[in-house]
Amino acid sequence: MSSGKEEKGQQKDDGEVIEFYAKRKKIYARRAHGTFARLRIIAAVVLLGIFYITPWLMYDGRQAVWLNLPARQFHVFGITFFPQDAFYLALLLIIAAYTLFFVTALAGRLWCGYACPQTVWTESFMWIEYWIEGDRPQQIKLDKAPWTREKILKKVSKHTLWILLALWTGYTFTGYFVPIRELGHDLLTFQASGWATFWVFFYALATWGLGAMMREQVCIYMCPYARFQSAMFDKDTLIISYDEKRGEPRGKRKRGVDPRELGLGDCVDCSLCVQVCPTGIDIRDGLQYQCIACAACIDACDPVMEKMGYPKGLIRYTTEHEMQGGTTKILRLRTFIYAAVLVALVGGLLYSIASRVPLELDVIRDRNTLYRENGEGLLENVYVLKIVNMDTRKHEFKVDVKGLKGLEIVGGNPVFPVESGQVLNKIINVQVDPANVPAESNDIEFHIEAVDDPKLHDEQKSRFLGPRR
C-alpha cells in the first residue's frame, strides 16, 4: 500500500519529493529596464499597432482587409482571393514554418521572446499591472496585505482595464471577418448576429485567460514549440546563457573587493536575473526549455556588473561553441539551406500573386457519350465548362476552341455573363469534320476571354474523341 507522498509524487534518494501535480505559484516578475526591454516594447507596439489598426483601413470603398466568409471572398487591399486560391494560404503557412525554422537555427527562440502573440499580450497585461499595482515588491506586499479599500480599488481597476483590453481585442479580431464599423454599431445597438457576438466574447475570454491569468503556463505546458525547438538547435545557435566559469562560485561581497581574493566568481547572487524572468526560471541552472529568450536577465545582470566594476556579459547572447572556447559560425550550411528555401518560396509566392489571373476555366468531357455523328455527318463531343470569375466585378466571357482544322462550337462561340465570385457550369457541343480528326493526336484547347477586358483570359486543354481508324 503506497503512502500519501508516493501518491502525489516521486521520492528521490535524498528524500526530496517531486510533485507531479504541483499547484501553480504566482510569478511576480520584476520590471526589466535596458536595451532588450526597449526592443521588446518596440516590437510589441509595432505588432499590436498592426493588429489593431489594420481592420480600420479602407481601400476602394471597402475595408482593406476583410475575410468575408459568407461570401467566400477574402479581400487584402487590391486583391480578392477565393476558396480556389487556397494554394496561396498553404504556401503562406509553409513560408511561416520555414521562417520559424530559419530564425530558430540562427537566433534561438527569438520569436518567443519578441513576437509571439502570447508574449506580446502578456506584456500588455503586465504593463497595466505595473501601472496599477507597482513593481514586484509592491505587488507582493499588496497581495499579502489584508483587504482594504485601497487594495480592492487597485484590484478592481486592474481587472477592469484587463477586461476592456480583452474585449477590444476580441472586437478587433472579429472585425477582420465582419466589417468593423458595422460590427461596432451593431454591438452598441444590440443588433449584432449571434455568431459575431459569440466570437467577440470568446476571443476576449481567450485573450484574458491566456495573457492575463495563465501567462507563463501557456509557454511551459501548452506551447508545443518549447518541446521541439531543441531539434533545430546546434552548437552555433544563439542562446541566452550564464557564463558559469566566470560566475562561479557565486556569493555576496562588497563593492571594490577582488572576488578572487574571496575565492568567488563574478556572480554576486543578487537573484535579479530570477526576479525579472517571466517564466520564473534561474538562467544560472543552464539552458532550459522554459526560457523564451526575452533577455530580461541580461538587462538585469549588466547594470549589476557595471556597478561592481566587472565586465558586462556574465549573462549574454552566446553560443555553445563560444562558451566552450571555440569560434561561432553564424553562417553555416543549415542557415544557408533555410535561407535559400525561404527566398525561393517567397519569390514564388510574390511572382504567383503578381501574375495571378482572377479567372479559372475547367473543361470536363462528357464520359457518358464518347462521340456522336450528327445529321450533317460531323463528329460531336460534349463538354462541361466550369467558369469561375474571381474578379471583384461581373464580366461577360467569350469562349472559343481550336486545335483541329474546322473545329467549332455548335451554335457559334457563346458569351456567358458571370457574376463576381460565381461558379458557372455550361454544357457545349464541339463539332468537326471526321476527315480532320487524326489518328495519333486529338488535342484541342478551349480559350476564354472577358469581352470588356482582354487581359482577363484563360486556356484549358482537352481531347476530342472520334472513331478509331
N, C-alpha and C positions, 0 to 999 in steps of 0.2 A: 504494500500500500504506500503510495507516494505522499510526501509531506506537502504542506501548503506552498512552500518556497519552490519545490520542484514543479508544482502545477503552474506556477506563474512564470517560471523561467528556468535557466540552466545554471547550476552552480559550478564555478571554476575551481581549480585546485587550491587557490589561495583563499577560498571561502567566499569570494565575491559572487553575487548573484546577478546574472544578466537578465534583465526584464524583457520578455518578448512583446508584451503589450503595455509599454510604459505610457503614462499619462503625459500629454504634451506640457512642457514647461514654457511659459511665455518668454520670448526673447525680447529684451529691451536693448535695441541696437542704438549705440551712441551715434550721434550725427557726425559724419566724417567731413573734413574740410581739406581741400588740396586740389591738385591738378586733375586727378582721376574723378573726384567728386564733381568738379566743374564739367568734365566731359560727359558724365552720366546725366547731369542736369540738361546740358545742351541736347544730348541725344533724346532724352525724354520729351523736352519741349518741342523739338522738331517732329518727332513721331506722333505725339499727341496732337500737335497742330495739324498735321496732315490728316489724321483720322477725324478730328472734329470739324475742320474747315471744308474738306473735300465735298461732302454732300450739299453744301450751300452754294457751290459754284454753279453757274449757269452757262449753257452752250447752245447756241442756235435755238433759243426759246424754250429749252427744257433743261432739266437737271443734268449736269455734265456727266456724273457717274450715277447711273440708275440701273439697278439689276431688276428689271421688270419680269418677275417670274410668271405672273398670269399670262402675259403676252408672249413669254418666251423670247424676250428681247433684252439684250444686255448692252446698254449704252455706255461707252467710255469715250467721252468728248466727241470727236467727229466720226467715230467708228461704232457701228452697231453689230454685235455678234448674235448669232442664233444657235440653237442646240446643235445644228450641223457643224458649228465651229468648235465643238468640244475638243478637237485636236489641239487647239491653242491652249486650252486650260491644262491639258495633260502635259504639254511641252513646258508651260509655265511652272507646273509643280516639279517637273524634272529639273528645271533650272534652279528652283529654290533649293531642292535637295543637294545639287552639286555645289551651289554657293555655300551651303552649310558645311559640306564636306571640305571645301577649299579653305574656308575661314577657320574651321576647326583644326585642320592639318597645319595651318600657318600660325594661328594665334590662339589655339585652345578654345576655351568656352567664352570667347569674346561676345558671341550672340547672347548668351545667357546674362552676362553682366551689364550689357548696354542696350540691347534691342528687343529682347524677349518681351511680349505683352505682359506676362506675369510680373517681370521685373519692373517694367515701366509703370504699370498701375499700382503695384505695391509701393513704389517710390512716391507716387502721387498721394496715396492714403497716408504714408508716413510723414509727408510734408505737412499735411493737415494736423496730424497727431503732434508733431513738433511745435506747430504754431499754437495749438490749444493747450497742450499739457507740458510743453517744455522738452528738454533733452532727457537722456537716460536717467540721471539721478532724480530729476523732478518727477518723471513717470513712475519710478519705483516708489518714491516717497508718497506720491498721490495714491497709488494702488494699495499701499499698506495703511494709509490713513483711514479713519472712520468716515462714514458717510455724512458729510456736512453739506451745507448749501452750496459752497464753492465747488466741492467735488462733483455734486450732482449736476451743477451748471456746466462744468467742463466736460463731463462725460456726455451729457445730452447734446451739447454744442458739437462735440467731435462726431458723434454718431449721426447727427442731423446733416452735417456737411458731407459725411461719408455717403449717406443715402442720396443726397442731392447729386453728388458726383456720379454715383452708380446709376441713378435714374437718367441723368443727362447722357451717360454712356450708352445705356440701353436705347434711349430715344435716337441718338445719333446712329447707332448700329442699324436699327430698324429703318432709319431714313435712307439707307442705301438701297432698300428694297421697295419702300413706299415713298413717294415724293415728300421730302422732309417738311416743306412748308405746309402742304395739305395735312400731313400727319400731325403737326403741331396744332393746327386749327381744329382738327377732328378730336384730338385728345382733350383740348380745353373745352370743347362744346359737347363732350361725351358722345361723339358720333363715330369714333374710330371703330373699325371692324374688330371682331373678337380675336382674330389671329394677330393683327397689328398690336393690339393691346397686350396680348399674351407675350409676344416677343420682346416688347419694351420692358416689361416687368421681369421676364425670365432672364434676359441678358443683364438687367440691372442687378438681379439677385445673384447671378453667377459672378459678376464683377465685384460686388460687395463681399460675397462669400470667399472668393479665391484671393482677391487683392487685399482686403481689409482684415479678414478673420484668419484664413488658413496660412497665408503668406509663405513662409519657408517650407511648410509641409507639402505644398504643391511641387516645389523643386526637389525635395528629398524623397517623397513617397509616390507622387503621381506622374512626374515627368519621365518618360522613357529615355530621353536624351542623356540624362545623367548616368544611365546604365550602360549604354553602348558607345558613348563618346570616347571611352578609352581605346576602343578598337581603331580609332582614327588618329590616336596619339603616337608619336615616336620620340626618340631622344632629342630631336631638333624642334619639337613643337613648343611654342611659347607657353609657359605656365607661370603662375604666381607661386613663389617658393621662398621658404625661410632658409637662410644660409646657416645650417647647423654647425658647420666647422668654425665659423666666425662667432656665432652667438652663444654656443655652449662652453662651459656650464653657465647657465643664467643665474642672476641674483641681484639683490639690491646693492647700491653703493652710492656714495656722494659724488656730486659733480666735481670733476677735476682730478679724481683719483684714477690712477692707471689700473684698469681691470686685471692686467696680467700679474700685478703685484698681489692681488687678492685671489689669484687662480680662477678668475671668472672670464667669460666671454663678453661680447658687446651687448647682449640682451639684458636689460635691467629688470625684466619680469614685471613690467608695469601693467600687463594684460590689456592694454588699449587695443591691440590687434584683435583680441577676442571680443571686446566690448562693441566694436564697430561692425563686426561680422553679421550680416543679415540672416545667415543660416546658423549662427551660434557655434561655429567650429573654431578650433585652435589651429591656425595655419602652421604652428611650430611642430605639430604632430605629423607633418608630411602632407603630400598630395592626397586629397580626399574627394570622393565623388560629390559630396555636398557643396564643395566650393564652386561658386558661379562666376569666379574671375572678375568680381566687381572692383577689385583693387582698393577697397576701403582700408584694408590692413596696411597697405603701402602708405596711404595718406596719413594713417595714424602713427606709423613707425618712424617715418623720415623726420618729422619735427622733433621727436624724442632724441634721435641720433644727433640731430643738429644741436640741440640744447646741451647734450652731453659732450659735444666736441668730437663725436665719432663720424666716420664716413657714412653717408646715406647708403641705402640699398641692402640693409640687413634682410628686409623682405622686399622682393623685387620681381619684375617680369624677367624670367630667365628660361633656360632650357636644361634638360638633364645632362646634356653634353657639357655645357658650361659649368654646371655645378660640380662635375667630375674633373674639371680642369681641361676639358677639350675645347674645340672650336665649333661654334654653332653654324650650321649650314641652313640658312633660311630658304634659299632657292635650291631645291633638290628635285629628284625625279618625280616624287609623289605630287608636289605642288605644281610642277610643270604639266603633268598629265591632267590634274584637275582644272588648271587654268586653260589648257588647250581645249578640253571638252566643253568647258563653260563658254569660252569665246565662240566655239562652233555652234553651240546651242542658241546662244543669244543672237548671233549673227543670222542663223537660220530662222529664228522667230521674227526678227525685225524684217528680214527680206520677205518672208512669207506674208506678213501683215501688209507690208508696202505694196506687194504685187497681188494682194488679195482681190478677187473679183466677187462682188456680192451677188453671185448668181450660181446656181448649181443645176446641171442637167443630168438626169439619169435615163438611160434607154433600156427597156426590158422587152425582149422578144416574146411574142405570144407563143407559148410552148404547146398549146392545145392543137394548133394548126401550124405545121412546118411551113407550108406554102400552099398556094392555090392558083388556079388559072381562071381568069375572068372571061367574060364573053368576047373580049377583043383579042384573046389569045396571049395576053400579057400575064407574067407571073406577079403575084402579090404576096407580100409579107406584112404581118400585122405587128405593130409595136405600141408599147405604152410609154409615153413620155412623162417623166416626173420633173416638173419645173419648180424650183424653189427660188423665190425672189427674196434675197436677204438684204435688199436696199431699204432705205427708210421711206420710200415713196412708191406709188403704183407705177407700173410700166406695161406697155404692150410689146410682146415679144414675137418676132417673126422667125419661123422655123423653115429650114431647107435641108436637103440631103444631097450628097454627092458620093462618088466612088466608082460608079459603073456608068457606062455610056447610056444615055437616055433614061437614067434613073430619075424618078419624080414622085412627088406625093400626090396621091389621088385627090382631085379637087383643087389642086394648086397649093402653093405654100401658105399655110394657115398663119393667122395672127391671133395670139391669145392674150387677153388682159389678165394680169396677175397682181393682186394687192401686195402691199408690203408685208413680208412675213408669211405669205400664203404658200402652201404646197399644192400645186395644181397637177392633176393626173389627166392626160388626154390620150385617146386611142387614135392612131393614124394608120393609114394603109399606104404602103410604098410599092410601086409597080415598075417593071422594066421588061423589055423585050427578051425572051428566053435566049435569043442568039447572042445577047450581050452579057450573059452570065458565064464567066469562065469556070472551068472545072477545078482549077488549082486554088484560086483565091477569090473570095466573095466579100472582102472587107468594104464597108461603107462608113460614112461619117455624117452624123447629124450636127447641124450648126444652128445655134440660137442667138439672136441679137435683139437688143432693145431698139424699137423704132425711133425713140426720141434721144437715145444715147448709144451710138455705135460702139463706144468703148466697153459697154456692158455686154459681153458675149461669152459664149462657152461652146466647147465641142465635145462630142462623145462618140466613140467608135462602136460599131456593132457588126453583125454578119447578116448577109442576105442569102437565104437558102433557096435552092432550086432542085430540079430532078437531077439525079446522078447520070452522067453520060458514060 
